[in-house]
Amino acid sequence: MSAYGFAHLRSRRHHTDIIEYLERIQATLDPFSGRFLIHGPPTEVVEGTWPGSMVLIEFPSLAEARAWYDSPAYRNILHLRTDHIEGDVLLIEGVGPDYDPAERATKLRHEAE
């Protein structure tokens, strides 16, 4: 099942380290079949506020997403981003093709009773 690396980056400082990070990140993703689905602006906020930008990277599985994040190649460049951009990063498994939000609602309703 697909998994995703999601980042909410709240500050955007265009330091030369960020440019180097962008130049090098794809090579760290390739061995884990990671690919960008969303990478920054523009963002159209239709409800609430959204300070910053979003990044969404797809992986074939949560195991591959974790392996990428923990890989020596990515760890070697991670500081180029974290030294200059504040944000949150999550790894999360997607839902399957048969996902039904009504089934989740039923489970939540039973838990609430």
MIKOL-747390 format. One record per residue (C-alpha): y, x, z. Coordinates in steps of 0.05 Angstrom, whole numbers, plus 5000, padded with zeros to 4 digits. Layout:
N
YXZ/...
//
This chain:
113
500050005000/506950274983/511350555037/518650725039/523351235067/529750865084/536251205104/542750895127/547851455121/554251295158/558551885141/559652185073/562252895074/561453245007/559953935034/556854434987/550454395030/549753665010/550153854937/544754364947/540453854985/541153374926/539253914877/532954094916/530253434945/526553184883/522053804883/520053624955/518352904935/514253064873/507853304908/507752644948/509452194888/516052004920/521451684878/528451434891/529350684885/536350664914/540951254923/547851114951/553650704926/555850254897/554149734950/556149004947/556448745018/555347985017/554447875092/556948275151/559248995144/555749605118/559050265137/556150815095/550850845041/543450705032/537651115005/530850824991/525051254969/518250964950/511551304965/504451074948/502751035022/505551135092/501151755099/504452065039/511351885065/509852215131/506852815097/513152905055/517752845114/513653345154/512553815095/515154535100/518954445035/522853845061/523754135131/526854745097/532454335066/533253775118/538754145156/543054145094/543753395102/543453305178/548653835191/553753435152/551752695149/550452235207/545251705196/538551385211/532051505174/525851065178/518951085146/516150385137/510150075103/511449535052/508048865048/502348715001/502548264940/499547684981/504847715036/507047025059/513046975105/510646285128/504446615158/508847095196/512946505221/506546175246/504646795284/511546855315/511446125334/504846225371/507446845406/513546455429/509445895460/
//
